């Protein structure tokens, strides 16, 4: 899914995927991180940049 709104509840560090290699994901683009939201894994711009709330 590209460009979907990421709900506020999934924007906390609790949902950040740090073991992306273990999940067979590629490295996120510089300045982004992987987020697990429901059954979807997506990347979003890392704080503290004013980032779009999309996944």
Backbone bond lengths (Angstrom), bond angles and torsions (degrees), N, CA, C in turn:
res aa  C-N    CA-C-N  psi(-1)  N-CA   C-N-CA  omega(-1)  CA-C   N-CA-C  phi
1 X - - - 1.447 - - 1.528 107.27 -
2 X 1.282 117.28 131.17 1.455 120.85 -177.55 1.525 109.21 -122.89
3 X 1.320 116.25 128.92 1.452 120.59 175.63 1.512 114.68 81.29
4 X 1.322 117.92 13.16 1.459 120.63 178.54 1.525 109.76 -78.48
5 X 1.300 116.76 147.76 1.455 122.40 179.04 1.520 109.64 -67.66
6 X 1.319 117.16 131.17 1.453 122.56 177.78 1.520 108.07 -96.82
7 X 1.314 116.66 115.35 1.466 121.63 -177.62 1.528 111.15 -59.69
8 X 1.301 116.35 147.47 1.468 123.26 -179.42 1.530 111.62 -51.00
9 X 1.307 117.52 -39.05 1.464 121.01 -176.39 1.523 113.11 -61.68
10 X 1.329 118.90 -20.64 1.458 122.09 -179.28 1.524 113.36 -100.34
11 X 1.305 118.13 9.85 1.467 120.93 -176.75 1.516 113.62 -93.60
12 X 1.319 117.69 -3.91 1.461 121.10 -179.97 1.519 112.08 -82.01
13 X 1.320 115.52 166.36 1.462 120.77 -178.39 1.522 112.63 -64.58
14 X 1.313 117.26 -19.45 1.467 121.90 178.52 1.536 111.73 -57.92
15 X 1.314 117.34 -29.12 1.462 121.79 -175.08 1.525 113.63 -100.61
16 X 1.327 117.38 -0.83 1.464 120.68 178.93 1.527 109.24 -71.13
17 X 1.318 116.01 133.68 1.467 122.37 178.47 1.518 107.44 -95.20
18 X 1.331 116.66 106.97 1.463 120.55 179.06 1.519 112.33 -91.73
19 X 1.319 117.69 -22.07 1.461 121.50 -178.52 1.528 111.20 -97.88
20 X 1.319 115.18 48.65 1.469 119.50 -175.86 1.526 112.11 -60.98
21 X 1.305 118.42 -31.24 1.474 119.73 177.50 1.529 110.18 -65.86
22 X 1.330 116.36 -42.11 1.460 121.41 179.16 1.517 112.68 -64.96
23 X 1.320 116.45 -21.55 1.470 121.01 177.85 1.526 111.67 -98.21
24 X 1.327 115.57 9.93 1.468 122.76 178.03 1.531 112.23 60.23
25 X 1.346 115.18 38.93 1.464 121.29 175.57 1.518 108.31 -102.70
26 X 1.302 116.56 153.31 1.461 120.21 175.29 1.528 108.81 -77.46
27 X 1.304 116.21 164.57 1.459 119.84 177.27 1.527 108.90 -63.05
28 X 1.325 117.36 135.42 1.465 118.22 177.94 1.527 109.64 -68.08
29 X 1.313 118.02 155.54 1.458 119.99 177.40 1.531 110.61 -57.59
30 X 1.308 116.43 153.50 1.469 120.88 179.04 1.526 109.56 -54.46
31 X 1.346 116.15 131.37 1.450 121.27 179.54 1.519 113.87 87.10
32 X 1.345 117.22 5.39 1.460 122.23 179.41 1.519 109.36 -123.67
33 X 1.318 116.53 167.02 1.455 121.48 172.87 1.523 109.14 -145.35
34 X 1.328 115.29 159.17 1.459 120.97 178.00 1.514 109.46 -80.60
35 X 1.337 115.86 143.52 1.461 123.42 178.13 1.524 108.27 -130.58
36 X 1.337 116.50 135.87 1.466 121.46 174.44 1.517 107.21 -99.22
37 X 1.318 116.89 114.18 1.463 122.50 -179.15 1.522 108.03 -125.93
38 X 1.327 116.23 113.40 1.468 121.83 -173.59 1.518 108.01 57.47
39 X 1.289 118.92 -124.02 1.462 121.96 179.62 1.520 111.97 -102.76
40 X 1.310 116.99 18.37 1.456 122.51 -177.13 1.523 110.32 -116.76
41 X 1.313 116.59 136.17 1.458 121.41 173.17 1.517 106.84 -110.51
42 X 1.318 115.85 126.71 1.463 120.13 -178.72 1.520 108.44 -144.58
43 X 1.315 117.34 169.37 1.455 119.48 177.33 1.507 110.27 -113.43
44 X 1.324 114.25 152.78 1.455 121.23 177.52 1.515 108.90 -144.68
45 X 1.323 116.32 161.47 1.461 121.43 -179.06 1.513 109.49 -63.11
46 X 1.333 115.84 136.32 1.464 121.51 -178.28 1.521 110.82 -76.57
47 X 1.336 117.17 143.25 1.453 120.32 171.47 1.523 108.48 -64.48
48 X 1.293 123.19 161.77 1.456 125.81 7.38 1.514 113.72 -92.34
49 X 1.316 118.45 7.80 1.467 119.60 178.77 1.530 109.20 -58.53
50 X 1.302 116.68 145.74 1.460 118.31 175.46 1.508 105.89 -71.13
51 X 1.300 114.93 103.68 1.452 120.55 -170.01 1.509 112.05 -109.27
52 X 1.316 115.32 150.24 1.460 118.37 173.92 1.524 108.18 -66.34
53 X 1.282 116.34 145.86 1.459 120.57 -177.80 1.529 108.89 -94.53
54 X 1.309 115.69 55.92 1.448 120.82 -177.67 1.502 110.73 -121.74
55 X 1.301 115.33 157.27 1.449 120.86 -177.90 1.512 109.08 -135.98
